[in-house]
Amino acid sequence: MRSLIPLQSRILETKKRLSNQNLAQKVLPVIALGGLFFAVCILLSTTVNRSSFAVVPLEMPVLSAPIHDNSVAGFKEAPNKSLEKATLTVALTPTEFIFGDITAFTSAKDDIRARYLVPHLDGSPQVDTLLSQIASWQEFRERKYGVRGDRLFVLIPDSRLPMTIVIKVIDLVRMSGKFDRVLLAGGIH
């Protein structure tokens, strides 16, 4: 009988140890929940972000003076186009497109009749509407004032806009074929 008591106490200790949850049993549901959350995040990111990202060729005017190379070749760089007072300039804000001449954004910035607005529809930029408005505006200017468009498009994006929207607008303008060059500008207030 005496040997039975230590055996029973050992059995009782083993039962207690086996009935208590160990660390692996406590952590396993947390790991499973984390894995499930990770899988859902990956699934949502692939279904929500379906837009394609790519490099869009773009030019930024930084120098207006020709570059002289005094090396052996004697190469001289000259600009093939210059920005004029009548160059089309478009400001992209979170709510609308604002377009006009460069002078409408610089020397005539106080004249509200020098700029035209194309509002976004439900927060989405309407590039087709913008391009049709620009075409009719340029047609009117050429007919009435004799000002011809130079096929340059200067875009001034608002800093609050995501870069993906700016890139998509640039890409749609380039694909329209109405402009030879799309230039990205900034710093005009």
N, C-alpha and C positions, 0 to 999 in steps of 0.2 A: 504494500500500500504506500509505503514511503517513496518508493521509486515512481509511483504513479503521479504524485503531486508535482515533482519537478518537471515531469513530462507534460502534464497538463498546463503548467505555467508557461513552458516553452511554446506549446501549441497556442495558448492564449496570446502570447506576445507576437507570434507569427500572424495570427488572425488580425491583430490590431495593425501590424505593419502593412499587411496586404489590404486592409480596408481603408487605410489613410491614402489620400491621393498624393502621389509624388509629383515632383516638379515637371516631369515630362507630360503627365496627364493634365496639368494646369496650363502649360504653355501650348500644347497641341491645338486647342481651339483658337487661340490667338493667332498662331501661324496660319492656320487654315483660313481664318477671316481675312488676314492680311493678303494672302495669295488670291483669294476671291476678289478683294478690292483692287489689287493690281491688275488682274485679268479684266475686270469691268472697265478700269481706266484705259487700258490699251484698246479695248473694243470701242469705247466711246471716242477716243482720240482718232481712231481710223475712220469712224463713220462720220464724225462731225467735221474734221479738217480734210475734206476731200479736194480742196483746191490744190492745184499744182504750183510749185514754186520753181522759179527759174531765174536765170540772170537775164536782165533786159538791157540791151545796149543803150547807153544814154550818154549824152555829152553835157559837160558843165563848163560854161564859159568862165575862164579864170584870167586869161591874158588877152589884151586887145592889141598889144604891140607885137610886131613880128619878132621871131626869135632868130638871132644871128649866131651861127656856129663858126668859130674861127679855127676849126681844125683843118686837117689836110684837105678834106673834100670841099670846104667853103660852102657848106649847105646853108640855105636861107629858108626859113619857114615863114609862110605868109598865110593869113586866114583866107579861106575861100568865100566866107560869108561874114557879114557883120550885123550886129543888132542895130536896128534903126529905130527912130521914134515911132514908126508905124508897125513895128513887130508885134504880133499877137502875143498877149500875155494872159495866162489863166491862173487865178488863185483857187486852190482847192481847200475849202473849209469843211468842218464836220456837217454843215447843213446845206451848203450850196457851192456852185461854181460861180466865180466872178471873173468876167473876161473883158478885155479892152486892149488898147495900145499900151506900150510901155509907159508912155506919157500919162496914161490914166492912173498908173500906180506910182509915178514919181512926181513930176512937176505939176500935174493936174489932179493930184489925189484928193483935193477938196471938192472937185466938180463931180457931183453924183450922176450927171448925165453922161459922163465919159465911160462908165462901166455898166455892164449888163449882168443880170443874175439868172442862173438856171438852178432852181432848187432841187435837192435830192428827193426822191420818192421813197418814203418810209426809211430814211437813212441810207439809201443805196444811191450812189452817184449815177446819174443818167448821162452816160457818155454819148450815146447816139443823139439825144436831144441837144446836148452841148454842141456836137459837131454840126448838126443841121442849123442851129441858131448862129453859129460862127460863119457858116457858108452864106447864109442870107445876109448877115451883117457885112461880110467882106464884099459880097456882090453889090450891096447898097453903097458902100463906100467907094467902090471902083466906079460905079455909074455916076454918083453925085459929085465926088471930090477928085476922082482920078487916082486914088490911092490903091495900088496893087499890093496884094499880099506877097510876102517874101518866102512863103512855105516853111517858116520857122514857127515852132510852138514852144513858148517858154512857160513852164509849169512851176508855180510857187505853192508847195503844199504846206498846210498848217502843221505845226510840230505835234499837235495832239492826235493826228491821224496815224493809224498803224501803217507800217511800211508796205504791207501786203496790198492795201488799198491803193497806195500811190503807185506801186509797181503795176497793178492791174490796169489802172487808168492810163499809165504810160504805154502799156502794151496795146490796149484798145485803140489809142490815138495813132500809134505806129502802124497797126494793122489796117487802119482806115485808108492809108495811102494818100491822104490829103496834104501831108506835111513831109518834107525831106528830113528834117531834124527835129528831135524833141530835146529841149534843153531843160535841165533841172536848176532852178534858181532858189535863192533864199535871202533873207535879210531885208526884204522890202516890207515896211510896216505901213 
